């Protein structure tokens, strides 16, 4: 039998590779006492000897922080990146940026590249996908954490990485309630492909709240892309609904950039907002200040999310859930819905 490996210890203890590494290689993120005891007992049973090189790596600093975003041209991601940069600088960290064009394979490759450069921490920002795409990224982050790195995801939980969760569901519910309060009752949701978890979270929460408040929600319009162009493409179906004689629809596009694309598509179809169609978005991206008509939306503290992610990576702040007061949303009722 060969020399026992850290993977063998993790398997014997029934924990992930990242957890076993945190216990045996000296990471500052210490698991629960019961897990620590299981891992140490498994190591003793197998005769595992701590790898001094891995332990040194776990404690070393390079001053590098890897930030992986899905589309830096999207103001949602650039705003979070700005917050991360602002928080990294006072801590003496140089931020390395990778934009993956919403490609899960590129996302995983970026994590591996930052790990190879021994970044002190890696923050991955963006919606999670489904199935093998998420599994591969979780595995890459697990390998990185097993070598002593600190991994944080901004979005939905993934493996054992720390998580900062944007308030998707609370914000969507609040928006539905505010629109009901304006007297709107006929709603349409423009969402992204089903594999995009953020789109699903926002659409589902909005729909449930609108229906609970007495509104009618038409079958969702599913855009081909989770982007401005996806919103533009959804305009054809929204135009059909606006002209069916059932009353002016109030449309919730699950991101501001999709809402902006939708409004452009409606305009090209000869419809005006808010005269013919009411439109709301989500995020309150900085570019909205120049948009006409002013867009009803949900303000998310995007830069604060970026700052919080860096602090979590440094071990100076706790993970953040959707209900974290520091990440609270604000509904902004503007001209596009008659606000």
ABEGO torsion letter per residue (X at the ends): XBBBBAAAAAAAAGBBAAAAAAAAAGBABBBBAAAAAAAAAAAAAAGBBBBAAAAAAAABBAGBBBBBBABAABAAAAAAAAAAAAAAAAAGBBBBBBBAGGBAAAAAAAAAAAAAAGBABBBBBEBBBBEAAAAAAAAAAAAAAAAGBBBBBBEBBBEABBBBBBBAAAAAAAAAAAAAAAGBABBBBBBBBAABAAAAAAAAAAAAAAAAAGBBBBBBBBBABBBAAAAAAAAAAAAAAAAAGAEBBBBBBABAAAAAAAAAAAAAAGBBOAAABBBBBBGGBAAAAABOBBBBBBBBBAAAAAAAAAAAAAGABBBBBAABAAABBBBBBBAAAGX
